[in-house]
Amino acid sequence: MKHTDLNQGTLRAYLDSQLDPGQLSAVEDHLQGCAACQQEVLVLNTHASCAREGLSRLPELPQGDNVAIAWAEFQRKREDAMDAEQGHWGLWQKLSLAGGGLAAVALVVALTVAPVRAWAETFLAIFRVEHFTVLELNPDSFKKNGLQNDQMLNQTVGRMLSDEVTVTQKPQKPQLVADAAAASKLAGFPVQLLSSETPAALVFESGVAVQMKLDQDRLQSILDEAGRSDLQIPSSVDGARIAVRVPPGIMAFYGHCGNMPSQLVGSSPDGDHQAHIVVGAGGKPTRSHEETDSTCMTLMELPSPIVSAPAEINPAQIAQVVLQFLGMSANDAANFTQTVDWTSTLVLPTIRGKSSYEQVHINGNEGALLRPTGPGQPDHFSLIWVDDGILHALNGTGDNTTAINLASQLE
Amino acid sequence: MTAGWDETEFEAIFREHYQRVVRITRRVLRRDSEAEEICAEVFLRLYRSGPGVAAGGLVGGWLYRTASRAAIDALRAHQRRGLEEELEAGASAHSEDPAEGPLTQLLRAERIAQVRSVLAQLKVDKAQILLLRYGGLKYQEIAAAMHISAASVGTMLARAEAEFSRLYEQQQELSRKASLFETVKERR
């Protein structure tokens, strides 16, 4: 074996007796006549001994650690986790609420819980919402990729990112306000309400700001763990600092919405997001104990959230990875990303067969009207639009004309 | 939803790999309860993901990679928050040897904390390869777990060991200086 054929890795494998017999005798022959390689082996051995000594200090398994007990314990945990999954929604379910006719609320959820928000915003690449577009996803692709209902994956995403998220402006506890004037004063923008209805409750939600540092390695591991090591997180994201600011907003409740407003007000400032999920949740599982009926409508208003990112971050490139992760082919993802201005477009993910979408206009502004198509609440709508920089989301029950008329009459 | 794990098959996988997986998490994390929790999460993730997640590779590889990754992430999070030192400092370093005196226990706890601190400072793949190698995996198994070629295991391991040695020696030097400082202070 020539000196140039012998690298550090082979010498290290030699020390660990991990070479096949042919390689082993070649290395041994070479070592006999090569002082440089002998020296290299000595250095490698010193480092290896140090690492072995260090790691041997770490505790071993206690005696009597029984696999049978662990298996029984695991079965119990799995059962609990599966039960919990019936009543809780992970990030993906929250995002897919958009498909169930609750895009805005899903967005609020995504934007109100720090780690999740940062993730969702970064990857949906919302820089400042001016336009909407709907992305229809094929549910078969999620099944294929093991993503559907994968709450564990969502938790992983949250856990992995949460360490890197710093809340620079803490959210305050939501509070009830008396009227539009008081709401406007608190929120810092002219709050508009439905002219034909009196709100049953008006809730102010403070703003929140977070910063997060992206870690390419960490993000890549999320893909790897989901079995998608074929997708590569762009190296430009590594170390990039992303700042997300969600301005203060208001939520108005009309009709009979049960205890939804009081649950929202009763939620903790750090974001017990379950309380947010019940808002307008329609036929989906909720934590609300009081029934709502078809008269219940919610109206959310807040200035567009803003995401700041370094110039080298290319949102379209990130979006392509995310879209493929969600089951799109590389070609489709590339084509779709080209049609979207990722600095100003909010992409509402919907699931094929679960919802319908229509582009509408509210007082000259473009908007999106989504409806669930499954059984449950067939008349339920979510209408989302931006007017003068303020993001609006109206959820209720009724036909398209009713929805658009209501939205057009804000004052 | 679970894309079809056969319960017998899953149980066999659990029984085959549990010890190794929990060994990895226990070595990295101070609290056994957290190590076991992460271990259970990893198996739960495998269960939810279905057999397809490890298609083209070995289930063991997926488990070791995911477990070592999750444990290192948790360790790094603790270190950032200063929690690990706090736990180590306040720990009554439970000993396998009942005859071990309190001072020996304290020293042992300090050394464990040093090793964990070094692992947390390393790049994740370096910490991962050390954990896997010194957790008893062969080069082929490490290659499968880390999605690298068997030929590059030696190189990665050598780099990780060199970095570990450098940081570990620094840690020990700092610790020596600190105890010297304490001794001088006490004498005064």
Interface residues (C-beta under 8 A of the other chain):
Chain A: N7 Q8 G9 T10 L11 R12 A13 D16 Q18 L44 T46 H47 A48 C50 A51 R52 G54 L55 S56 R57 L58 P59 E60 L61 P62 D65 V67 A70 W71 E73 F74 K77 R78 A81 K143 K144 N145 G146 Q148 N149 D150 Q151 M152 L153 Q155 T156 R159 M160 D163 D217 R218 S221 D224 E225 A226 G227 S229
Chain B: M1 A3 E11 F14 R15 Y18 Q19 V22 R23 R26 R27 V28 D32 E36 A40 E41 F43 L44 R45 Y47 R48 S49 G50 G52 V53 A54 A55 W62 R65 T66 R69 A70 D73 R76 A77 R80 E96 R108 R111 I112 Q114 V115 R116 V118 K123 V124 D125 L130 L131 Y134 K138 Y139 H147 A151 S152 V153 G154 T155 M156 L157 A158 A160 E161 A162 F164 S165 Y168 E169
